Amino acid sequence: MVWGCFWGSTLGYLHPLLVEHNNSERYVEISEVYLPLVKEDMAEAGISTPVFMQDNSPIHNSYYSLGWLQDEGWKVADHPACSPDLNPI
């Protein structure tokens, strides 16, 4: 498994997940490394108010993960589960 991201037509970072089971704490640890870099890249491209979109994995939607994203100032898109036309992943 990997943690990866993209925005628009730009490929972002890719991080291999070397453990079998991930949890919210591990997800936030990885996000702490890469999401600031993504935000910097987007700012350089002229995107000043990015909206973060993720799938509906339980570790993504935990109070811990969503609280961290809110504390870091990320606006998180709310979208229905299993909606392929709203989820570019």
Helices and strands as residue ranges (DSSP letters): E 2-7, E 10-16, H 24-44, E 51-52, H 63-71, E 75-76
